Amino acid sequence: MPDTTAYDAIIGLRCLICGAEYAPDEVRYVCPHHGNEGILDVRYDYATLAARTDRNALGEQRSMWRYLPLLPVAEPRFIPSLDVGWTPLYRAARLGNALGLPHLWVKDDGRNPTASFKDRASALAVVKARELGEQVITTASSGNAAAALAGMAASAGLESVIFVPASAPQAKIAQLLIYGATVVLVEGTYDQAFDLCIEAANRRGWYCRNTAYNPYMTEGKKTAAYEIAEQLGWDAPDRVFVAVGDGCIIGGLHKGFADLLALGWIEHMPRLMGVQAEGSAALYEAWRRGTDEVTPITPHTIADSISVGLPRDRLKALRAVRETGGAFIAVSDEEILAAMRDLARLTGVFAEPAAAAALAGLRRALADGQVHPDERVVVLVTGNGLKDIPAAMRAVEGEGKAVRLPPTLEALEAWLARSTA
């Protein structure tokens, strides 16, 4: 593991609304001038980082912590034992051929310890909690961030209190319970669980991991951008497609690629393409109208991980798309289910609905002429399909490829003869 970190190169925490800056030990979460809406961005002295960090000397460790020199960690000894990050980036030749894209890659973050991208932020959250001497850490989530935090906390011996909508998939709730988390099933929406979590954390003094509230979550998520660039030989792709709910993941990708550009490690910024479900497309609508004002909605989509009424990291998400010349795209649940099948059958990657939305967005963008066939494209898969088996079964509904037979060769041969006749 590298010896140095970026903690001493932090210039400050800047409010995205008013631009006020704070020292890292001056505020814990948000700008006090704007309450819970005062999202902060961690800012670095890139000249210092560039002078002492060499992209060709990152070491042999295959996890997000190979980028420790670019991460705001004060105490590396508090890093959890689980290996997070350095997930595979597959050249998706068969899928690319089907789409007419010869330069297509799929990054499978479902290969993380708790089977989702959210392990990246949760691992950093556990580090920051331990640096502060906290023993209880909490978050609100539609499922994946909750499981990620519960798993990371368990590996570090911290208690976790998790707030999730009671409608969350059973597989995700099972993860929380098996990790020993205290689980609060909120009879309401994710947005209501989010607000309740912050209120409880403030009253109880628990360390809060919530997206768009804790500024260090973006710093954990940005490591995926580092990996994409390095795995492509430091030649950044032209576009990255990713599903968007709260907006923290796409904001993290933007921060990561911006870091690398400022350091001179890559030569251009990829266009970031945020994909939302049509039933949860608040950011898409704001982007389409050309405004930062996001109108809350009542979300309804099969993709529970991006089912959000009021995206909490909306400022970072909109900035990520606009500053890179990308776009937001809205796709139907039917397109998402089709993308689940295509990812599985043409790449072998099993994605949950929200993760497959990224591919559905790519297909829609191709149909609309937004992507040139010669572009180098990465589809980021953010969660494993085992997170939501009912959705997977719905994706293959009516295909008739499962058959119940007696355990005899004769029965099998008879069925094969009928099915091929």
N, C-alpha and C positions, 0 to 999 in steps of 0.2 A: 504494500500500500504506500502511496506517495507520502513524503514527510510533511510537506507544506499544504496549507489550505488558503482559501480566498478570504477568510474571516478578517484578517488584518488589512485587506485591500478594500473593504466596504467603505464607500464614501458616506453613505447614509441611506435612510429609507424615505422615499419620496411619495407624497400623496398624488394619486392620479387625478384627483379633482382640483385641488388648489395649488399643488406644487410645493407645499411645505415639506421641509426635510427634517429628519430626526436621526439622532445617533442610535445605533442598534440597541443600546441599553436604556434609551429614553422612553420608548413605547414598546408594548408587547405585540399588539395586533394592528390597530387601525389608527388613522389620523383622528385625533380628538375633536377636530373642528367639524367632522361630518358623521360622527357616531359610527354605526356598523357599516356605513356605506363608504367610509374613507379608506379605500384599498391602497395599500402601500406597495411600492416596487423597490427591491433591493438594488442599489447602484454600486458599481465597482470602479476602481481606478485601473483602467485597462492597461495603461502604460506600465504600471507595476507588475500586473499579471503577465503581460507579454514579455517583460524583461527576465522573468524568473521561471517561465513555464515553456516547455518545448513539447509540441504535439508528438514528436517522435521519441519522447522519453517518458511515456506515461506508465511504463511497467507492464507486467504480464497479467495482472489481476483482471479477471473477466467479470466485472460487475460495475454498477454505476460509480463505485468508489474509486475506480481508476482515474476519475475526473476530480478527485478531492482538491487538487490545486485550484479548481474553479468553483468550489462549493463553499458556502458560508458556515463551515463547521469550526467551532472553537475548540472542541474536545474530541478528537478522533477516537479516543478510547471508548466512547459511548455508542459507536456504530453497532447496529444489531448484527448478530451472527449470520443471519440468513443472507444468501447471495441474491441481490436484487439488480436487475438490469442486465446489460449485454445480451439482450434477447436476440434471437436469430433474425437476419434480414435475408429473405429468400428471393432468388431470381424467379419470378413467376412466369415462366416461358409459356406454359399451356394456357393460362389465363390471359396472358398478353396476346397470344395468337388469336384467341377468341374475341378479344376486344380490338384487335388491330393496333396494339401497343407493343412494339418489340423491346422497349426498355421499361419494364415494369417490375417492381419489387413489392413484397409484402413483409412488413415487420410484425412479428407475432409476439406481442407483449402479454398474451395469455400464458406464456411460459414462465412468468414470474412466480414466486413462492405461493401466493394466494390466488394465482391465475388471473391477474389483471394489472394493467398499467399503474393503478393507484398505489401499488407497493412502493413506487419511487418516492412519492410525496410522504407516505406514511413512515418510511424508513427515516427520512430527514426529520419528520415531526417527532419521532421517538428520540432522536439525537438531541434536538432542541429542548425537549421536555427534561431529559436527563441532565443536560447542562444547567438547567434552572433548578435542579433538585426536586422536580415534581414526581409524584408517585401515581397520580391518576391522570389519564389522558382521555379525551372525549372527541367525538365527531358526530355529525349528522350525515346521512348518506342514503342513496337509493339502494345501496347494497355493496358495491365493489370497494368503495373507500372504507366502508365499515369493516368489511372482511380484512382488507389490507391492514388497517390500524389494529384490529384485534390480533392478527397474526404477528405483526411486528412488535406489539406491546408484549405479547406472550413470550416472544423470543428474548426480550430484554427484562422480563420480570416486572413489568408495569401493569397496573390495573387499567382496564378500559371500560368506559361506559358509552354505549352506542345507541344512537337514536335513528330508527329507520321507519318508514311508512309500514303499517301493518300489511300492506299489499305487496311487499317485497317478495320476490321468488323464494320458495322454501329452501332451495339449495344455498342461497346467500345467507339466510337466517341460520341454517345449520352450521355454516362456517363460523359465524359469530359465536354460537353456543359451544362448538367443539373447542374453540380457542379460549373458552372460559370468560368471555366478555359478559358484562352486565348489559342486557339487551332491553331497550325500551321500544316497544312496538307502538308507534304513534298512530292513533286513529284519525288520520288526516293525510295531507300531502307532504311531499318532501320539503316544500318550502316552510310548512308549519313545523316539521321536525327540525329544520335548520335553525329557526328562530328560538325554539324551545331549548335546543342544545346550547346556544350562546347564552341564554338567560341562566340556565343551570350552571354553566361553566363559570360565569361571572359571580354567581351567588356562592358556589361551592369552592371556587378557587382551582378548579380543574384546568389542566392545560388543554387548549382547544386547537384541534387540527383543521377546523372547517375551511374549506376552499373559499377564496375571496375574502377571507377574514384574517387568516394567518399568512403573512407575506412570504414565509419560507416554503409554502407548498409549490409555488411556481418554480422555485429553485430546485426542488426535487424532480419536478416533471421535465425541466429543460434538459435533463441528461439524455432523454430519448433523441433529441436533436443532435447532441454530440455523437451518439452512437451511429445514427444514420449517416452523418458526414464521414466518420472514421471508417465505417464498414463499406463505404463507397470510395475509399481511398482519398478522403478529404476533397472529393468533387461533389458538391452538394447537388441534389436533384433539382429539377425544374419546378416540380409541384409535390406537395404532400397533402393527401386527403385524410381527414380525421373526423370522427363523429364529435358533435358538440352538444353538451347539456348546459352546465354552469359556465363553461368557457375557460376553465383553468388549464386544461390540457393544451388547447391550441395557443393559449397565452404562454404556456411554458415552452412550447416548440419555438414560438417567436423569440422568446428571451434567449433560448439556447443558440439558435442560428445567429441572432444579433451578437451574442458574445463571441462566437467564432469569427464573424465578419470583422468585429472590432479588433480582435487579436491577430487578424490576418491569416487565420487558419483555413478559411474558405474564401472564394472569390466572388460569390454572389449569394443573394438571399432567395431561397425557394419561395414560390407563391404558395400561400397556405390556403387550403380549401376546406372550409368548415361545413360539415354535413349535419343537418337537423331533420328529425322526423316531421312530416307535415302537421302532425297533431301536437307538436311541441317546438314551434318554429319562431319563437319570439325574437331571436337574434337575426334570423333570416329576414324577417319583416322590417326590423330596424335598419339593417344594412340596405335592403331594397329601397327604403324611403330616404336613405342618406342621412340618418340621424343617430345620435347617441342615446336618444330617449327610447327606452325599451318598455313596451306596454305589456303588463302582466297578462297571462292567459291561463286557462284551465287546461292542462296538458292531457292528452290521451293518445297513447302509442304503445305498441307491443315492446318497444325498446325502452325498458324501465330505466336503464342507466342514463338515458338522456331525456327522461320525462321530467321537465322542469318548467314551472310556471313563470318564474322570474329569475333568469340567469344571474348568479351572484358575481361572477367574474366578467360581466358583460363589457366593461371598458377595455380590459386587456384583450378579450376575444375580438371585439370590433376593430381595435387598433391592429391586432395581428393580421387580420384579413386586409384591411385598407392599406397599411404601410407596406405590405408585400405585393400588392396588386393582385391578391387572390379573390375569392368570392365565397359567399354562403350559398348553399344549395339545400332545397327541401325535397325529401323523398317520401313516398308512401310506405305504409307497413308492408304492402304486397311486394314492393321493390326490395325492401329490407329482407324479407323472407327468401326471395329469389337469390339475393346476394349471399345469404347464408349457405344455400345449396351450392352456388357456384364456387365460393371460396373452398368449401369442403371437397368438392369433386374435381376441381381443377388445380388446387394447390395442396390439399391435405390439411389445411388449417381450419379448425372447428371454432367458429366465432359465435359469441352471443349476439342477439339482435343489434344492440347499439354498436358493437364493433363492426358488424357487417354493413352497417349504414354507410361506412366510409366507401366501400366498394359500390354500393348503390349510388352514391353521389358521383363517383367517377363515371359510372355508366351514363348517368343523366348529363353530366358535363360533356361527355363525348357526343351524345346525341344532340346537344345544344351547340356544338362547335366550339366549346371553350378550351378544349385540349387538342393540340396538334399531335398527330401520330408519332412524330419523331421526339417528343418530349420524354424526359426521364422522370418517371412518376413513382412515388412510394405511397402505398396504402398502409396506414397504421391500424393494426387490429388491437383493440384495447382490452378485450376480455374473452375468456374461453367459453365455448358453447355449453360446457357442462354446468355453467352458472344458471342456465334456464332451459331445462329439458322440455317442458311443455311447448315452448316456442320452437324448439328444434323439431318436435313431433308435428307441429302445425306446418312447418316448412316442407315436410315430406308427405303431408296428408294426401291420400288418394293415389299415391304412386304405385301401390300394390306390389312392392318388392319383398315384403315379408310374408312368409307362408308357414302355416302350421301343418306338420306332417307326422305320421307314425315313424318310428325309428327303424325303417327298413329301406334297403336300396330300391326295392320294387316300387315303393311309394314315391321315392324321389324321382326315379326314371319316368313313372307315369305322369308326374307333375311337369317334369321337363318337356316331355312330349306334348302335353297340352299347351304349355306356355309358349312353345316355339312353333306350334302348328299355324 
